[in-house]
Amino acid sequence: MPLRHLLPLLLLAITVAPHAHAQYKWRDADGRIVYSDLPPPTSISPDAVLKGPGLRAPSERAGASPTAGASPGAAPSAPAATSAADRELEFRKRRLERAEAERKAAGDAAKAKQLAAACEETRNELRTLESGMRMSRVNERGEREFIDDTQRAQRLESARKTAREHCASS
């Protein structure tokens, strides 16, 4: 793009940018006029809001009532948009629910990983016991002693029982 077209676009962007964000103007409980880029608190009545995005000018609002043209017995409709405080509360609730779901999923994944590791360890022990090779263990005095056939049978039965418990789903 030629430089002569870029400069006017840049100037246009600079002049329009301050007007791009929402600005609110309302009268607080003490009667002071407040300017803000955030919506007024929910304690401020809608009539006290003088300027805001999507609001008509105060002179237009004074002439037309919200129920003009409606039947006299009909209740005014609820505002379509929720207040900023309500949206913030809903956002925080969704964020807490999402964090709780992620925490639960992480816990479930860790538990599944732990069960898979226990299953693999049990299967390795079963393979070793069923292979028939000599096995030893360290006794309470720190000496190595070899296990006999009865101890092997007991450990084999225990390993099979553990494998049935831990490896049932896999």
C-alpha positions in Angstrom: 0.0 0.0 0.0 1.4 3.4 -0.9 2.5 5.6 1.9 0.1 8.4 0.9 -2.8 6.1 1.6 -1.4 4.9 4.9 -1.1 8.3 6.6 -4.8 9.2 6.2 -5.8 5.8 7.5 -3.6 6.2 10.5 -5.0 9.6 11.3 -8.5 8.3 11.0 -7.7 5.4 13.4 -6.2 7.8 15.9 -9.2 10.2 15.9 -11.8 7.4 16.0 -10.1 5.3 18.7 -11.1 7.4 21.8 -14.7 7.2 20.8 -14.7 3.5 20.2 -15.1 2.4 23.9 -18.3 2.7 25.9 -18.8 5.7 28.1 -21.4 6.1 30.8 -22.8 9.1 32.6 -25.1 8.9 35.6 -26.2 10.8 38.6 -25.2 9.1 41.9 -27.1 9.1 45.2 -25.5 12.4 46.3 -26.6 14.1 43.1 -23.1 14.3 41.6 -22.6 13.4 37.9 -20.3 10.4 37.4 -18.5 9.6 34.2 -17.1 6.1 33.7 -16.2 3.5 31.1 -17.9 0.9 33.3 -21.6 0.6 33.7 -23.1 2.1 36.8 -23.7 -0.1 39.9 -27.0 -1.9 40.2 -28.0 0.4 43.0 -28.3 3.3 40.5 -31.8 3.4 39.0 -32.1 3.3 35.2 -33.6 6.8 35.2 -30.4 8.2 36.8 -28.3 7.0 33.9 -27.9 10.0 31.6 -25.7 8.5 28.9 -24.5 5.0 27.9 -24.2 2.7 24.9 -27.5 1.7 23.5 -29.4 4.4 25.5 -31.4 7.2 23.9 -30.8 10.8 24.8 -32.5 12.0 28.0 -34.8 14.3 26.1 -36.1 11.4 24.0 -36.6 9.2 27.0 -38.6 11.8 28.9 -41.3 12.1 26.2 -41.8 8.4 25.7 -42.7 6.0 28.5 -41.5 2.4 28.3 -45.1 1.2 28.4 -46.5 3.6 25.8 -48.7 1.7 23.3 -49.0 -1.3 25.6 -52.2 -2.2 27.4 -52.7 -0.6 30.8 -52.7 -3.9 32.6 -49.5 -5.3 31.1 -46.4 -5.3 33.2 -43.3 -3.7 31.7 -41.0 -6.3 30.1 -37.8 -7.4 32.0 -34.6 -5.9 30.6 -33.0 -8.2 28.0 -29.5 -7.5 29.1 -28.4 -8.4 32.6 -26.4 -6.0 34.7 -22.6 -6.1 34.8 -22.7 -7.4 38.4 -25.0 -10.3 37.3 -22.8 -11.1 34.4 -19.7 -11.0 36.6 -21.4 -13.4 39.1 -22.4 -15.8 36.3 -18.9 -15.7 34.9 -17.3 -16.5 38.3 -19.8 -19.3 38.8 -18.9 -20.8 35.4 -15.2 -20.4 36.1 -15.5 -22.2 39.4 -17.5 -25.0 37.8 -15.0 -25.3 35.1 -12.1 -25.4 37.6 -13.9 -28.0 39.7 -14.5 -30.2 36.6 -10.8 -29.8 35.6 -9.7 -30.7 39.1 -12.0 -33.8 39.1 -10.7 -34.8 35.6 -7.1 -34.4 36.7 -7.8 -36.5 39.8 -9.5 -39.2 37.7 -6.6 -39.2 35.3 -4.1 -39.5 38.1 -6.0 -42.3 39.7 -6.2 -44.1 36.3 -2.5 -43.6 35.8 -1.7 -45.0 39.3 -3.9 -48.1 38.7 -2.2 -48.7 35.3 1.2 -48.5 37.0 0.1 -50.9 39.7 -1.3 -53.3 37.1 1.9 -53.2 35.1 4.0 -53.8 38.2 1.8 -56.8 39.2 2.0 -58.3 35.7 5.8 -58.0 35.8 5.9 -59.8 39.2 3.6 -62.5 37.9 5.8 -63.0 34.8 8.9 -63.3 37.1 7.2 -65.7 39.5 5.8 -67.9 36.7 9.2 -68.0 34.9 10.6 -70.3 37.7 13.9 -68.4 38.0 15.4 -68.2 41.5 14.3 -65.3 43.5 15.6 -63.8 46.7 14.6 -61.2 49.2 16.4 -59.2 51.9 15.5 -60.3 55.5 15.3 -58.0 58.5 19.0 -58.3 59.2 19.8 -57.1 55.7 20.9 -60.5 54.5 19.8 -62.0 51.1 17.9 -65.2 51.3 16.3 -67.2 48.5 12.6 -68.0 48.6 11.5 -71.6 48.5 8.6 -73.2 46.5 5.9 -72.6 49.3 6.8 -68.9 49.5 6.8 -68.7 45.7 3.3 -70.3 45.6 2.1 -67.8 48.2 3.5 -64.8 46.4 2.2 -66.2 43.1 -1.4 -66.5 44.5 -1.1 -63.0 46.1 0.1 -61.5 42.7 -2.8 -63.2 40.8 -5.3 -61.8 43.3 -3.8 -58.3 43.0 -3.8 -58.6 39.2 -7.5 -59.5 39.3 -8.2 -56.4 41.4 -6.0 -53.9 39.6 -6.2 -55.1 36.1 -9.9 -55.9 35.8 -10.6 -53.0 33.5 -7.6 -53.4 31.3 
